[in-house]
Structure formats: structure tokens, C-alpha cells
């Protein structure tokens, strides 16, 4: 009886020369991005985690204080005020901005030539935030265009947009909505173009009107896109800084426009308290994760994914 021989494992083949060359060139092109992420994203992130448990002003010796920075920040009225203001900006700007973007996208979908409108709506997105805030700062002046129109049309004294604590935050929300509508409109328009015309025609034959087509056909079919835009809009609103920094003076009046990121900036580069500043940034990270987690939990009720 002839004995059975054990199978011989195939010899490991060395990668071809062209594959090794492509791999090296791949690292050449990816390398700068990886180095940039390590230096400007991962490095500062780890440094902020270390400084959150220390006391340091940038010049003197670093001292470990444990959880004292977090305890001080959670008891700081300015941080609590900045959290409330930031959440108010998110609650106001996200629904209104996404709603306007969806309505504009539906209106543009029915136009044959919409390139000019897309350029006009998208222009604020590619414009510097500082430039946009400076323009709106002039519009919100007591003798600005907006105030002059209100005074001449309604024959009333124009409101003090940036000087009234109740209107300053509304002014920031107006600018934020104006800047975000263009990007969301383009995203929603791309999603609406993917909706099958036969589905809309069938709904119209069944008697569905424009509102029913929007709320019961279009929105459920593009709900994953709406969910994505909601996540991005909330995270962006939680990081509001440059608009407040340029539009108002010292997040005023009476800290009415003080946001979390402005609070972090003020502690770190205004008072040189890098420990509390880093602790506040960690608190912002936790708040962002909690809100995003709640959104992902709630998506099961209103986001409809296509099944194979």
C-alpha cells in the first residue's frame, strides 16, 4: 500500500517588482497626509488630554491637578452659559437650515436650468467665514442696510441686532443659516434626483398633492441623506466660533453669544489657562459624542434604508 504524502504548502511568493514599486509610491502620496494628521490632529488631541489634568500657563512648570480642572469647569457659570448658547444655536439653525435647504432643493429640481441658482446658493459655502461675518456685521449696524429697510418699511426704530442680548444670538443664527443653506441644498438636490420618477407619478395618480409628495414620498426616500446632513449640521453648530469672534465683541453683550469653542479660546489664549481650556475641550468632545449617539439611536425611527 502506497503511503499518502502530506500536502506540501505552496511556497510564499515574493511580491512582484511592480507591486513593490506601487506600494512605495502609494506611501509617498499618502505620507504627507498621514504626517499632517499625526502632527496637527492626533498630536494636539493627545496633548489636550494631558493638559486637561494639569495646570500650565505656557511658561511655568506644568503641575498635575487631577480632576480639578473638570470640577472647576463644570461649576463655572461661563461654561454652562456657553453650553446653553451653543445648544440654542444648534436647535435653531439645524431644523431651519435643513428645512429651507430641502424646500429650495425641491424647487430647483423642477427647473430645467438651475446652474446659476446653484452657484448663487453655494457661494457663501466657498466664501471665507470671516469675510461673511464682516459683511453681516455691517448689515446689522444701526445705520446698516437691514436696519434702514426695517425703519423705512415698518416705520419703527430698528432693533439693535448686536447690542441687544436677546437679538445677538439670533443674529449669529441668521448668519449661520445663510452660510449653511447652499451646501445642504446641493446635497438634497443630488438625493432628490435619485428618486424614481415612476414612484412620484404613481403617487400623483393616487391623488397625492405637493405636500404629500414631499413628506410621504421624497423625504422618506432621502431620509439617509437627511440624517447625514443632520449629523454634520449639529457637529458644525457645536463648533461655532469664527462667526461669533468676528460678529460680536468679546462674545457680548453680557456673554449672550459665548459658545463652547469661544470659551475654550478665551481660557487658553485670553487667560493662558491651558489646563481648564483643555478640560473644556474634552467636555465638548463628550457632549458631541452624546448628541451624535442619541441621533444614531433615534435614526431607527425615521431613517429608511433600501433593502436588497
FIPAKOL-184412 format. One record per residue (C-alpha): residue number from 1; residue in three letters; z, x, y. Coordinates in nm, 3 decimals. Layout:
N
<num: NUM | residuo: Ala | Z: Z | X: X | Y: Y> $
...
***
This chain:
308
<num: 1 | residuo: Unk | Z: 0.000 | X: 0.000 | Y: 0.000> $
<num: 2 | residuo: Unk | Z: -0.107 | X: 0.150 | Y: 0.324> $
<num: 3 | residuo: Unk | Z: 0.183 | X: 0.174 | Y: 0.573> $
<num: 4 | residuo: Unk | Z: 0.137 | X: -0.007 | Y: 0.904> $
<num: 5 | residuo: Unk | Z: 0.129 | X: 0.218 | Y: 1.204> $
<num: 6 | residuo: Unk | Z: 0.330 | X: 0.128 | Y: 1.514> $
<num: 7 | residuo: Unk | Z: 0.115 | X: 0.031 | Y: 1.810> $
<num: 8 | residuo: Unk | Z: 0.064 | X: 0.313 | Y: 2.050> $
<num: 9 | residuo: Unk | Z: 0.139 | X: 0.233 | Y: 2.414> $
<num: 10 | residuo: Unk | Z: -0.161 | X: 0.288 | Y: 2.634> $
<num: 11 | residuo: Unk | Z: -0.144 | X: 0.597 | Y: 2.844> $
<num: 12 | residuo: Unk | Z: -0.044 | X: 0.542 | Y: 3.202> $
<num: 13 | residuo: Unk | Z: -0.346 | X: 0.575 | Y: 3.416> $
<num: 14 | residuo: Unk | Z: -0.320 | X: 0.753 | Y: 3.744> $
<num: 15 | residuo: Unk | Z: -0.450 | X: 0.554 | Y: 4.037> $
<num: 16 | residuo: Unk | Z: -0.799 | X: 0.640 | Y: 4.137> $
<num: 17 | residuo: Unk | Z: -0.855 | X: 0.871 | Y: 4.430> $
<num: 18 | residuo: Unk | Z: -0.994 | X: 0.593 | Y: 4.646> $
<num: 19 | residuo: Unk | Z: -0.688 | X: 0.375 | Y: 4.578> $
<num: 20 | residuo: Unk | Z: -0.452 | X: 0.656 | Y: 4.679> $
<num: 21 | residuo: Unk | Z: -0.657 | X: 0.714 | Y: 4.991> $
<num: 22 | residuo: Unk | Z: -0.649 | X: 0.347 | Y: 5.084> $
<num: 23 | residuo: Unk | Z: -0.275 | X: 0.341 | Y: 5.027> $
<num: 24 | residuo: Unk | Z: -0.225 | X: 0.632 | Y: 5.263> $
<num: 25 | residuo: Unk | Z: -0.442 | X: 0.471 | Y: 5.531> $
<num: 26 | residuo: Unk | Z: -0.250 | X: 0.147 | Y: 5.482> $
<num: 27 | residuo: Unk | Z: 0.074 | X: 0.325 | Y: 5.565> $
<num: 28 | residuo: Unk | Z: -0.095 | X: 0.488 | Y: 5.865> $
<num: 29 | residuo: Unk | Z: -0.181 | X: 0.148 | Y: 6.011> $
<num: 30 | residuo: Unk | Z: 0.143 | X: -0.025 | Y: 5.910> $
<num: 31 | residuo: Unk | Z: 0.363 | X: 0.270 | Y: 6.006> $
<num: 32 | residuo: Unk | Z: 0.377 | X: 0.214 | Y: 6.384> $
<num: 33 | residuo: Unk | Z: 0.476 | X: -0.150 | Y: 6.333> $
<num: 34 | residuo: Unk | Z: 0.745 | X: -0.057 | Y: 6.082> $
<num: 35 | residuo: Unk | Z: 0.880 | X: 0.217 | Y: 6.307> $
<num: 36 | residuo: Unk | Z: 0.880 | X: -0.023 | Y: 6.604> $
<num: 37 | residuo: Unk | Z: 1.073 | X: -0.284 | Y: 6.407> $
<num: 38 | residuo: Unk | Z: 1.328 | X: -0.027 | Y: 6.293> $
<num: 39 | residuo: Unk | Z: 1.379 | X: 0.116 | Y: 6.643> $
<num: 40 | residuo: Unk | Z: 1.361 | X: -0.196 | Y: 6.860> $
<num: 41 | residuo: Unk | Z: 1.472 | X: -0.479 | Y: 6.627> $
<num: 42 | residuo: Unk | Z: 1.678 | X: -0.361 | Y: 6.332> $
<num: 43 | residuo: Unk | Z: 1.845 | X: -0.075 | Y: 6.523> $
<num: 44 | residuo: Unk | Z: 1.968 | X: -0.284 | Y: 6.819> $
<num: 45 | residuo: Unk | Z: 2.071 | X: -0.562 | Y: 6.580> $
<num: 46 | residuo: Unk | Z: 2.293 | X: -0.328 | Y: 6.379> $
<num: 47 | residuo: Unk | Z: 2.427 | X: -0.172 | Y: 6.699> $
<num: 48 | residuo: Unk | Z: 2.522 | X: -0.514 | Y: 6.836> $
<num: 49 | residuo: Unk | Z: 2.708 | X: -0.594 | Y: 6.514> $
<num: 50 | residuo: Unk | Z: 2.907 | X: -0.271 | Y: 6.551> $
<num: 51 | residuo: Unk | Z: 2.978 | X: -0.323 | Y: 6.921> $
<num: 52 | residuo: Unk | Z: 3.091 | X: -0.681 | Y: 6.859> $
<num: 53 | residuo: Unk | Z: 3.408 | X: -0.536 | Y: 6.704> $
<num: 54 | residuo: Unk | Z: 3.461 | X: -0.267 | Y: 6.967> $
<num: 55 | residuo: Unk | Z: 3.537 | X: -0.218 | Y: 7.333> $
<num: 56 | residuo: Unk | Z: 3.289 | X: 0.001 | Y: 7.518> $
<num: 57 | residuo: Unk | Z: 3.155 | X: 0.019 | Y: 7.873> $
<num: 58 | residuo: Unk | Z: 2.877 | X: 0.267 | Y: 7.803> $
<num: 59 | residuo: Unk | Z: 3.065 | X: 0.568 | Y: 7.943> $
<num: 60 | residuo: Unk | Z: 3.414 | X: 0.588 | Y: 7.799> $
<num: 61 | residuo: Unk | Z: 3.516 | X: 0.630 | Y: 7.437> $
<num: 62 | residuo: Unk | Z: 3.445 | X: 0.344 | Y: 7.200> $
<num: 63 | residuo: Unk | Z: 3.758 | X: 0.165 | Y: 7.076> $
<num: 64 | residuo: Unk | Z: 3.781 | X: -0.072 | Y: 6.781> $
<num: 65 | residuo: Unk | Z: 3.938 | X: -0.406 | Y: 6.865> $
<num: 66 | residuo: Unk | Z: 3.853 | X: -0.609 | Y: 6.555> $
<num: 67 | residuo: Unk | Z: 3.802 | X: -0.981 | Y: 6.613> $
<num: 68 | residuo: Unk | Z: 3.945 | X: -0.971 | Y: 6.965> $
<num: 69 | residuo: Unk | Z: 3.603 | X: -0.997 | Y: 7.130> $
<num: 70 | residuo: Unk | Z: 3.520 | X: -1.312 | Y: 6.933> $
<num: 71 | residuo: Unk | Z: 3.858 | X: -1.467 | Y: 7.009> $
<num: 72 | residuo: Unk | Z: 3.818 | X: -1.394 | Y: 7.380> $
<num: 73 | residuo: Unk | Z: 3.464 | X: -1.529 | Y: 7.391> $
<num: 74 | residuo: Unk | Z: 3.543 | X: -1.848 | Y: 7.203> $
<num: 75 | residuo: Unk | Z: 3.821 | X: -1.911 | Y: 7.455> $
<num: 76 | residuo: Unk | Z: 3.606 | X: -1.820 | Y: 7.756> $
<num: 77 | residuo: Unk | Z: 3.510 | X: -2.121 | Y: 7.967> $
<num: 78 | residuo: Unk | Z: 3.192 | X: -1.946 | Y: 8.082> $
<num: 79 | residuo: Unk | Z: 3.068 | X: -1.912 | Y: 7.725> $
<num: 80 | residuo: Unk | Z: 3.149 | X: -2.274 | Y: 7.649> $
<num: 81 | residuo: Unk | Z: 2.971 | X: -2.378 | Y: 7.967> $
<num: 82 | residuo: Unk | Z: 2.668 | X: -2.167 | Y: 7.877> $
<num: 83 | residuo: Unk | Z: 2.657 | X: -2.320 | Y: 7.527> $
<num: 84 | residuo: Unk | Z: 2.664 | X: -2.672 | Y: 7.671> $
<num: 85 | residuo: Unk | Z: 2.391 | X: -2.588 | Y: 7.922> $
<num: 86 | residuo: Unk | Z: 2.175 | X: -2.429 | Y: 7.654> $
<num: 87 | residuo: Unk | Z: 2.213 | X: -2.726 | Y: 7.421> $
<num: 88 | residuo: Unk | Z: 2.129 | X: -2.962 | Y: 7.708> $
<num: 89 | residuo: Unk | Z: 1.811 | X: -2.766 | Y: 7.777> $
<num: 90 | residuo: Unk | Z: 1.717 | X: -2.787 | Y: 7.410> $
<num: 91 | residuo: Unk | Z: 1.794 | X: -3.159 | Y: 7.380> $
<num: 92 | residuo: Unk | Z: 1.595 | X: -3.240 | Y: 7.696> $
<num: 93 | residuo: Unk | Z: 1.297 | X: -3.009 | Y: 7.665> $
<num: 94 | residuo: Unk | Z: 1.221 | X: -3.024 | Y: 7.292> $
<num: 95 | residuo: Unk | Z: 1.170 | X: -3.401 | Y: 7.249> $
<num: 96 | residuo: Unk | Z: 0.996 | X: -3.448 | Y: 7.584> $
<num: 97 | residuo: Unk | Z: 0.779 | X: -3.140 | Y: 7.547> $
<num: 98 | residuo: Unk | Z: 0.671 | X: -3.219 | Y: 7.192> $
<num: 99 | residuo: Unk | Z: 0.613 | X: -3.584 | Y: 7.277> $
<num: 100 | residuo: Unk | Z: 0.391 | X: -3.500 | Y: 7.572> $
<num: 101 | residuo: Unk | Z: 0.204 | X: -3.242 | Y: 7.368> $
<num: 102 | residuo: Unk | Z: 0.135 | X: -3.493 | Y: 7.091> $
<num: 103 | residuo: Unk | Z: 0.008 | X: -3.757 | Y: 7.334> $
<num: 104 | residuo: Unk | Z: -0.215 | X: -3.507 | Y: 7.509> $
<num: 105 | residuo: Unk | Z: -0.349 | X: -3.380 | Y: 7.175> $
<num: 106 | residuo: Unk | Z: -0.435 | X: -3.736 | Y: 7.068> $
<num: 107 | residuo: Unk | Z: -0.610 | X: -3.796 | Y: 7.400> $
<num: 108 | residuo: Unk | Z: -0.805 | X: -3.471 | Y: 7.376> $
<num: 109 | residuo: Unk | Z: -0.908 | X: -3.548 | Y: 7.019> $
<num: 110 | residuo: Unk | Z: -1.115 | X: -3.841 | Y: 7.144> $
<num: 111 | residuo: Unk | Z: -1.305 | X: -3.625 | Y: 7.393> $
<num: 112 | residuo: Unk | Z: -1.629 | X: -3.456 | Y: 7.299> $
<num: 113 | residuo: Unk | Z: -1.592 | X: -3.170 | Y: 7.545> $
<num: 114 | residuo: Unk | Z: -1.233 | X: -3.058 | Y: 7.568> $
<num: 115 | residuo: Unk | Z: -1.263 | X: -2.681 | Y: 7.613> $
<num: 116 | residuo: Unk | Z: -1.189 | X: -2.694 | Y: 7.986> $
<num: 117 | residuo: Unk | Z: -0.880 | X: -2.910 | Y: 7.933> $
<num: 118 | residuo: Unk | Z: -0.752 | X: -2.677 | Y: 7.663> $
<num: 119 | residuo: Unk | Z: -0.792 | X: -2.380 | Y: 7.895> $
<num: 120 | residuo: Unk | Z: -0.603 | X: -2.559 | Y: 8.173> $
<num: 121 | residuo: Unk | Z: -0.320 | X: -2.669 | Y: 7.947> $
<num: 122 | residuo: Unk | Z: -0.296 | X: -2.330 | Y: 7.776> $
<num: 123 | residuo: Unk | Z: -0.299 | X: -2.127 | Y: 8.099> $
<num: 124 | residuo: Unk | Z: 0.082 | X: -2.143 | Y: 8.151> $
<num: 125 | residuo: Unk | Z: 0.134 | X: -2.004 | Y: 7.799> $
<num: 126 | residuo: Unk | Z: -0.050 | X: -1.679 | Y: 7.872> $
<num: 127 | residuo: Unk | Z: 0.089 | X: -1.651 | Y: 8.225> $
<num: 128 | residuo: Unk | Z: 0.393 | X: -1.435 | Y: 8.289> $
<num: 129 | residuo: Unk | Z: 0.716 | X: -1.634 | Y: 8.283> $
<num: 130 | residuo: Unk | Z: 0.836 | X: -1.450 | Y: 8.592> $
<num: 131 | residuo: Unk | Z: 0.522 | X: -1.547 | Y: 8.784> $
<num: 132 | residuo: Unk | Z: 0.553 | X: -1.909 | Y: 8.674> $
<num: 133 | residuo: Unk | Z: 0.920 | X: -1.923 | Y: 8.774> $
<num: 134 | residuo: Unk | Z: 0.844 | X: -1.772 | Y: 9.115> $
<num: 135 | residuo: Unk | Z: 0.574 | X: -2.032 | Y: 9.179> $
<num: 136 | residuo: Unk | Z: 0.802 | X: -2.317 | Y: 9.080> $
<num: 137 | residuo: Unk | Z: 1.078 | X: -2.167 | Y: 9.294> $
<num: 138 | residuo: Unk | Z: 0.853 | X: -2.212 | Y: 9.596> $
<num: 139 | residuo: Unk | Z: 0.766 | X: -2.566 | Y: 9.488> $
<num: 140 | residuo: Unk | Z: 1.134 | X: -2.657 | Y: 9.458> $
<num: 141 | residuo: Unk | Z: 1.219 | X: -2.534 | Y: 9.806> $
<num: 142 | residuo: Unk | Z: 1.341 | X: -2.791 | Y: 10.059> $
<num: 143 | residuo: Unk | Z: 1.017 | X: -2.738 | Y: 10.254> $
<num: 144 | residuo: Unk | Z: 0.804 | X: -2.690 | Y: 9.945> $
<num: 145 | residuo: Unk | Z: 0.513 | X: -2.898 | Y: 9.824> $
<num: 146 | residuo: Unk | Z: 0.716 | X: -3.110 | Y: 9.584> $
<num: 147 | residuo: Unk | Z: 0.984 | X: -3.195 | Y: 9.839> $
<num: 148 | residuo: Unk | Z: 0.721 | X: -3.266 | Y: 10.106> $
<num: 149 | residuo: Unk | Z: 0.538 | X: -3.507 | Y: 9.876> $
<num: 150 | residuo: Unk | Z: 0.861 | X: -3.692 | Y: 9.794> $
<num: 151 | residuo: Unk | Z: 0.960 | X: -3.712 | Y: 10.160> $
<num: 152 | residuo: Unk | Z: 0.619 | X: -3.837 | Y: 10.276> $
<num: 153 | residuo: Unk | Z: 0.564 | X: -4.079 | Y: 9.988> $
<num: 154 | residuo: Unk | Z: 0.909 | X: -4.231 | Y: 9.938> $
<num: 155 | residuo: Unk | Z: 1.033 | X: -4.175 | Y: 10.296> $
<num: 156 | residuo: Unk | Z: 1.363 | X: -4.029 | Y: 10.176> $
<num: 157 | residuo: Unk | Z: 1.531 | X: -3.696 | Y: 10.211> $
<num: 158 | residuo: Unk | Z: 1.402 | X: -3.464 | Y: 9.936> $
<num: 159 | residuo: Unk | Z: 1.655 | X: -3.355 | Y: 9.678> $
<num: 160 | residuo: Unk | Z: 1.796 | X: -3.006 | Y: 9.675> $
<num: 161 | residuo: Unk | Z: 1.642 | X: -2.905 | Y: 9.343> $
<num: 162 | residuo: Unk | Z: 1.800 | X: -2.563 | Y: 9.307> $
<num: 163 | residuo: Unk | Z: 2.109 | X: -2.615 | Y: 9.522> $
<num: 164 | residuo: Unk | Z: 2.244 | X: -2.930 | Y: 9.359> $
<num: 165 | residuo: Unk | Z: 2.444 | X: -2.855 | Y: 9.040> $
<num: 166 | residuo: Unk | Z: 2.316 | X: -3.177 | Y: 8.883> $
<num: 167 | residuo: Unk | Z: 1.950 | X: -3.105 | Y: 8.956> $
<num: 168 | residuo: Unk | Z: 1.935 | X: -2.729 | Y: 8.899> $
<num: 169 | residuo: Unk | Z: 1.942 | X: -2.766 | Y: 8.520> $
<num: 170 | residuo: Unk | Z: 1.682 | X: -3.045 | Y: 8.540> $
<num: 171 | residuo: Unk | Z: 1.460 | X: -2.808 | Y: 8.739> $
<num: 172 | residuo: Unk | Z: 1.486 | X: -2.546 | Y: 8.465> $
<num: 173 | residuo: Unk | Z: 1.395 | X: -2.812 | Y: 8.208> $
<num: 174 | residuo: Unk | Z: 1.089 | X: -2.916 | Y: 8.410> $
<num: 175 | residuo: Unk | Z: 0.959 | X: -2.560 | Y: 8.422> $
<num: 176 | residuo: Unk | Z: 1.031 | X: -2.508 | Y: 8.051> $
<num: 177 | residuo: Unk | Z: 0.844 | X: -2.824 | Y: 7.953> $
<num: 178 | residuo: Unk | Z: 0.549 | X: -2.734 | Y: 8.175> $
<num: 179 | residuo: Unk | Z: 0.522 | X: -2.393 | Y: 8.011> $
<num: 180 | residuo: Unk | Z: 0.552 | X: -2.516 | Y: 7.651> $
<num: 181 | residuo: Unk | Z: 0.316 | X: -2.814 | Y: 7.653> $
<num: 182 | residuo: Unk | Z: -0.002 | X: -2.606 | Y: 7.627> $
<num: 183 | residuo: Unk | Z: 0.084 | X: -2.420 | Y: 7.307> $
<num: 184 | residuo: Unk | Z: 0.215 | X: -2.728 | Y: 7.128> $
<num: 185 | residuo: Unk | Z: -0.092 | X: -2.926 | Y: 7.236> $
<num: 186 | residuo: Unk | Z: -0.323 | X: -2.673 | Y: 7.074> $
<num: 187 | residuo: Unk | Z: -0.114 | X: -2.671 | Y: 6.755> $
<num: 188 | residuo: Unk | Z: -0.103 | X: -3.051 | Y: 6.734> $
<num: 189 | residuo: Unk | Z: -0.474 | X: -3.080 | Y: 6.808> $
<num: 190 | residuo: Unk | Z: -0.552 | X: -2.846 | Y: 6.521> $
<num: 191 | residuo: Unk | Z: -0.335 | X: -3.057 | Y: 6.293> $
<num: 192 | residuo: Unk | Z: -0.491 | X: -3.386 | Y: 6.406> $
<num: 193 | residuo: Unk | Z: -0.838 | X: -3.253 | Y: 6.335> $
<num: 194 | residuo: Unk | Z: -0.731 | X: -3.210 | Y: 5.974> $
<num: 195 | residuo: Unk | Z: -0.654 | X: -3.582 | Y: 5.935> $
<num: 196 | residuo: Unk | Z: -0.929 | X: -3.751 | Y: 5.736> $
<num: 197 | residuo: Unk | Z: -1.133 | X: -3.998 | Y: 5.948> $
<num: 198 | residuo: Unk | Z: -1.161 | X: -4.228 | Y: 5.646> $
<num: 199 | residuo: Unk | Z: -0.784 | X: -4.279 | Y: 5.649> $
<num: 200 | residuo: Unk | Z: -0.793 | X: -4.379 | Y: 6.015> $
<num: 201 | residuo: Unk | Z: -1.089 | X: -4.610 | Y: 5.959> $
<num: 202 | residuo: Unk | Z: -0.915 | X: -4.778 | Y: 5.667> $
<num: 203 | residuo: Unk | Z: -0.604 | X: -4.835 | Y: 5.879> $
<num: 204 | residuo: Unk | Z: -0.811 | X: -4.978 | Y: 6.162> $
<num: 205 | residuo: Unk | Z: -0.979 | X: -5.219 | Y: 5.920> $
<num: 206 | residuo: Unk | Z: -0.634 | X: -5.333 | Y: 5.812> $
<num: 207 | residuo: Unk | Z: -0.553 | X: -5.415 | Y: 6.175> $
<num: 208 | residuo: Unk | Z: -0.363 | X: -5.106 | Y: 6.284> $
<num: 209 | residuo: Unk | Z: -0.358 | X: -5.052 | Y: 6.659> $
<num: 210 | residuo: Unk | Z: -0.340 | X: -4.725 | Y: 6.854> $
<num: 211 | residuo: Unk | Z: 0.040 | X: -4.712 | Y: 6.838> $
<num: 212 | residuo: Unk | Z: 0.050 | X: -4.782 | Y: 6.465> $
<num: 213 | residuo: Unk | Z: -0.219 | X: -4.521 | Y: 6.405> $
<num: 214 | residuo: Unk | Z: -0.008 | X: -4.267 | Y: 6.590> $
<num: 215 | residuo: Unk | Z: 0.335 | X: -4.344 | Y: 6.445> $
<num: 216 | residuo: Unk | Z: 0.243 | X: -4.450 | Y: 6.091> $
<num: 217 | residuo: Unk | Z: -0.070 | X: -4.251 | Y: 6.013> $
<num: 218 | residuo: Unk | Z: -0.115 | X: -3.945 | Y: 6.233> $
<num: 219 | residuo: Unk | Z: 0.249 | X: -3.839 | Y: 6.274> $
<num: 220 | residuo: Unk | Z: 0.342 | X: -3.861 | Y: 5.902> $
<num: 221 | residuo: Unk | Z: 0.029 | X: -3.669 | Y: 5.805> $
<num: 222 | residuo: Unk | Z: 0.104 | X: -3.386 | Y: 6.051> $
<num: 223 | residuo: Unk | Z: 0.483 | X: -3.402 | Y: 6.006> $
<num: 224 | residuo: Unk | Z: 0.498 | X: -3.044 | Y: 5.864> $
<num: 225 | residuo: Unk | Z: 0.333 | X: -2.920 | Y: 6.184> $
<num: 226 | residuo: Unk | Z: 0.573 | X: -3.125 | Y: 6.397> $
<num: 227 | residuo: Unk | Z: 0.864 | X: -2.980 | Y: 6.200> $
<num: 228 | residuo: Unk | Z: 0.736 | X: -2.625 | Y: 6.254> $
<num: 229 | residuo: Unk | Z: 0.693 | X: -2.685 | Y: 6.628> $
<num: 230 | residuo: Unk | Z: 1.042 | X: -2.834 | Y: 6.649> $
<num: 231 | residuo: Unk | Z: 1.198 | X: -2.528 | Y: 6.487> $
<num: 232 | residuo: Unk | Z: 1.012 | X: -2.291 | Y: 6.718> $
<num: 233 | residuo: Unk | Z: 1.088 | X: -2.500 | Y: 7.028> $
<num: 234 | residuo: Unk | Z: 1.461 | X: -2.517 | Y: 6.953> $
<num: 235 | residuo: Unk | Z: 1.487 | X: -2.144 | Y: 6.893> $
<num: 236 | residuo: Unk | Z: 1.290 | X: -2.074 | Y: 7.210> $
<num: 237 | residuo: Unk | Z: 1.512 | X: -2.306 | Y: 7.416> $
<num: 238 | residuo: Unk | Z: 1.824 | X: -2.136 | Y: 7.284> $
<num: 239 | residuo: Unk | Z: 1.685 | X: -1.807 | Y: 7.416> $
<num: 240 | residuo: Unk | Z: 1.620 | X: -1.933 | Y: 7.769> $
<num: 241 | residuo: Unk | Z: 1.683 | X: -1.651 | Y: 8.016> $
<num: 242 | residuo: Unk | Z: 1.396 | X: -1.535 | Y: 8.235> $
<num: 243 | residuo: Unk | Z: 1.335 | X: -1.880 | Y: 8.385> $
<num: 244 | residuo: Unk | Z: 1.700 | X: -1.908 | Y: 8.486> $
<num: 245 | residuo: Unk | Z: 1.714 | X: -1.549 | Y: 8.608> $
<num: 246 | residuo: Unk | Z: 1.420 | X: -1.591 | Y: 8.846> $
<num: 247 | residuo: Unk | Z: 1.451 | X: -1.957 | Y: 8.939> $
<num: 248 | residuo: Unk | Z: 1.819 | X: -1.964 | Y: 9.038> $
<num: 249 | residuo: Unk | Z: 2.062 | X: -1.716 | Y: 9.189> $
<num: 250 | residuo: Unk | Z: 2.340 | X: -1.595 | Y: 8.957> $
<num: 251 | residuo: Unk | Z: 2.281 | X: -1.895 | Y: 8.726> $
<num: 252 | residuo: Unk | Z: 2.404 | X: -2.116 | Y: 9.005> $
<num: 253 | residuo: Unk | Z: 2.508 | X: -2.325 | Y: 9.169> $
<num: 254 | residuo: Unk | Z: 2.851 | X: -2.323 | Y: 9.006> $
<num: 255 | residuo: Unk | Z: 2.705 | X: -2.183 | Y: 8.680> $
<num: 256 | residuo: Unk | Z: 2.503 | X: -2.502 | Y: 8.639> $
<num: 257 | residuo: Unk | Z: 2.213 | X: -2.313 | Y: 8.479> $
<num: 258 | residuo: Unk | Z: 2.410 | X: -2.049 | Y: 8.293> $
<num: 259 | residuo: Unk | Z: 2.268 | X: -2.014 | Y: 7.941> $
<num: 260 | residuo: Unk | Z: 2.395 | X: -1.816 | Y: 7.645> $
<num: 261 | residuo: Unk | Z: 2.141 | X: -1.537 | Y: 7.687> $
<num: 262 | residuo: Unk | Z: 2.218 | X: -1.515 | Y: 8.059> $
<num: 263 | residuo: Unk | Z: 2.588 | X: -1.497 | Y: 7.969> $
<num: 264 | residuo: Unk | Z: 2.512 | X: -1.211 | Y: 7.729> $
<num: 265 | residuo: Unk | Z: 2.312 | X: -1.033 | Y: 8.000> $
<num: 266 | residuo: Unk | Z: 2.586 | X: -1.084 | Y: 8.259> $
<num: 267 | residuo: Unk | Z: 2.854 | X: -0.942 | Y: 8.033> $
<num: 268 | residuo: Unk | Z: 2.652 | X: -0.644 | Y: 7.918> $
<num: 269 | residuo: Unk | Z: 2.455 | X: -0.538 | Y: 8.224> $
<num: 270 | residuo: Unk | Z: 2.654 | X: -0.708 | Y: 8.500> $
<num: 271 | residuo: Unk | Z: 3.006 | X: -0.620 | Y: 8.393> $
<num: 272 | residuo: Unk | Z: 2.929 | X: -0.343 | Y: 8.140> $
<num: 273 | residuo: Unk | Z: 3.141 | X: -0.517 | Y: 7.877> $
<num: 274 | residuo: Unk | Z: 2.919 | X: -0.442 | Y: 7.580> $
<num: 275 | residuo: Unk | Z: 3.175 | X: -0.550 | Y: 7.322> $
<num: 276 | residuo: Unk | Z: 3.214 | X: -0.910 | Y: 7.443> $
<num: 277 | residuo: Unk | Z: 2.840 | X: -0.920 | Y: 7.515> $
<num: 278 | residuo: Unk | Z: 2.762 | X: -0.826 | Y: 7.155> $
<num: 279 | residuo: Unk | Z: 3.014 | X: -1.078 | Y: 7.027> $
<num: 280 | residuo: Unk | Z: 2.844 | X: -1.350 | Y: 7.232> $
<num: 281 | residuo: Unk | Z: 2.508 | X: -1.247 | Y: 7.087> $
<num: 282 | residuo: Unk | Z: 2.647 | X: -1.283 | Y: 6.734> $
<num: 283 | residuo: Unk | Z: 2.779 | X: -1.628 | Y: 6.828> $
<num: 284 | residuo: Unk | Z: 2.429 | X: -1.716 | Y: 6.949> $
<num: 285 | residuo: Unk | Z: 2.288 | X: -1.597 | Y: 6.616> $
<num: 286 | residuo: Unk | Z: 2.533 | X: -1.815 | Y: 6.424> $
<num: 287 | residuo: Unk | Z: 2.453 | X: -2.115 | Y: 6.646> $
<num: 288 | residuo: Unk | Z: 2.082 | X: -2.064 | Y: 6.590> $
<num: 289 | residuo: Unk | Z: 2.129 | X: -2.041 | Y: 6.213> $
<num: 290 | residuo: Unk | Z: 2.343 | X: -2.357 | Y: 6.207> $
<num: 291 | residuo: Unk | Z: 2.094 | X: -2.562 | Y: 6.410> $
<num: 292 | residuo: Unk | Z: 1.800 | X: -2.434 | Y: 6.207> $
<num: 293 | residuo: Unk | Z: 1.985 | X: -2.509 | Y: 5.884> $
<num: 294 | residuo: Unk | Z: 2.054 | X: -2.866 | Y: 5.999> $
<num: 295 | residuo: Unk | Z: 1.687 | X: -2.910 | Y: 6.083> $
<num: 296 | residuo: Unk | Z: 1.581 | X: -2.787 | Y: 5.740> $
<num: 297 | residuo: Unk | Z: 1.831 | X: -3.026 | Y: 5.582> $
<num: 298 | residuo: Unk | Z: 1.703 | X: -3.321 | Y: 5.785> $
<num: 299 | residuo: Unk | Z: 1.337 | X: -3.245 | Y: 5.717> $
<num: 300 | residuo: Unk | Z: 1.361 | X: -3.413 | Y: 5.377> $
<num: 301 | residuo: Unk | Z: 1.374 | X: -3.750 | Y: 5.550> $
<num: 302 | residuo: Unk | Z: 1.079 | X: -3.727 | Y: 5.785> $
<num: 303 | residuo: Unk | Z: 0.854 | X: -3.441 | Y: 5.669> $
<num: 304 | residuo: Unk | Z: 0.590 | X: -3.544 | Y: 5.418> $
<num: 305 | residuo: Unk | Z: 0.414 | X: -3.271 | Y: 5.225> $
<num: 306 | residuo: Unk | Z: 0.093 | X: -3.333 | Y: 5.034> $
<num: 307 | residuo: Unk | Z: 0.147 | X: -3.335 | Y: 4.660> $
<num: 308 | residuo: Unk | Z: -0.110 | X: -3.193 | Y: 4.420> $
***
